Amino acid sequence: MSKFYARRRLSTVAAFTGLIASVGLFNGPAASAALPTPVGAATARGYLATLTVAAENRTGYDRDLFPHWITQSGSCNTRETVLERDGSGVVTDSSCAATSGSWYSPYDGATWSAASDVDIDHLVPLAEAWDSGAGSWTTSRRQAFANDLTRPQLLAVTDNVNQAKGDQDPATWMPSRTAYRCTYVRAWVQVKYYYGLSVDPAEKSALQNHLASC
């Protein structure tokens, strides 16, 4: 998708939110994302207390160092698998591409009927993982991280929202839908704990603050 088209669609959505809501696009979830349930808040607080606190280091990062959207089953890659998992009424063609369905984005509460409007978010971004220790991993471990369907790490969300999030951690970005923030930070901590990734001081403080209200 071109940056021009993304900006144009975002401005159009903003201009017509009221009208669209009246016909149900932004109403309650037509399909709830099936992110693997993260650990509870108490467990997340315990995990967070054990994580190493360290400054981040972006030196040497390249997204291609995290091979992603690998084949998961038959002709279906990771993106296609998550689209089918997180969507409702998803129909796919012979190459596993989604041709129709409905996707609810828990970050912003929007529902989309075209797979092209949906990104698969790495909840802990690839660059953030690199900054936090993945730079020393093997390629196979980075591939496992980038395609992890077992931990709460991959989620179908509105593409513009995912692009706005970029590589930010919870100190600078959180879902606009406040009802999802507790789930988000619990998942973030679980993923970092499982992979032995560090947190920076601002990130840890933000996580502690959010978890305190879970």
C-alpha positions, 0 to 999 in steps of 0.5 A: 500500500502506498503512503499516499493511499494510506493517508488518504484512507485514514483521512477519509475514515476520520471524516466519515466515522460518524456516518459509517458508525451508523451502519455498523462498521465501528460498532461492537465487534463482529469478530473478536481477535483470537489472540492466545490468552495472555497470562493473568495480571499477577503472573505478568507482574511477577514476570516483569519483576524478573526481566533485565532492565537495560538500555536498548541497542538498535545497532545492526537491525534489519527486518530481514533478519527476522524471516517471517510469514513462513509456511504454516500448513499447506499453502498457508503462511503465518499472515494467512493463518492469523487472518483466518484465526482472527476473522469471522466468516473468512473465505480463502482461495486455493492459495490460502489468500482471504477473499472475504470475511470480517476482522475486528481490530481490538486496538481501535474497535474498528471492523473491516471486511477486506483483508487488505485493510488489516495488518498482522501486528507483532505485538512486541515489534521485531525492532523492539525485540532486536533492541532488547536482546534478539540481536544475539539470537540465531536466525532460526530463533528470530524466525520462531519469534516472528511467526509465533502462533503459540504466545500472544504475539501475533494479532490482526489489527487495522493497518493504519493503527499498526503503522502508527504503532511502528516499533514503539513500546508501551512507554510511548504507544498503547491501544486507543481502546482502553478496554484492551490495554490490560490484555496488551501489557499482559501479552507484552510481558509474557512474550518478553519473559518467554524470549528472555528479552530485556526492558528499558527503564521507561518501558518497565515503568509504563508496564508497571503502571498499566499492570497496577490497574489490571 
